[in-house]
Amino acid sequence: MVKVRLENDKIERAAYILKAVSQSTRLAVIDLLDQVDELTVSQLCDAVSCEQSLVSHHLTDMRAKGILKVRRDGKNMYYSLNDKNITNILRCITECKTGV
């Protein structure tokens, strides 16, 4: 029998990312930014129907964890995905057939 073992650091990184996005508003933001390259905080608030303070909190945390990047243009902050590969993870989860 052959055992395949993932490297511990890869497992830790995967857990870190999954924890960072394990909230519906954060998943909605990631999905939106997968469809549109970048959006302002106001645009994201409108799209996810949440208050600006809550969306800003999520954006700040995801940016600190390396999931999002930000670009300032005057008064506007434009958010985008730091690495679009994160959407592959989400696609796998949402398309998974668990029999539930």
Buried (B, 14 or more C-beta within 10 A) or exposed (E): EEEEEEEEEEEEEEEEBEEBBEEEBBBBBBBBBBEEEBBBBEBBBEBBEBEEEEBBEBBEBBBEBBBBBBEEEEEEBBBBBBEEEBBEBBEEEEEEEEEE
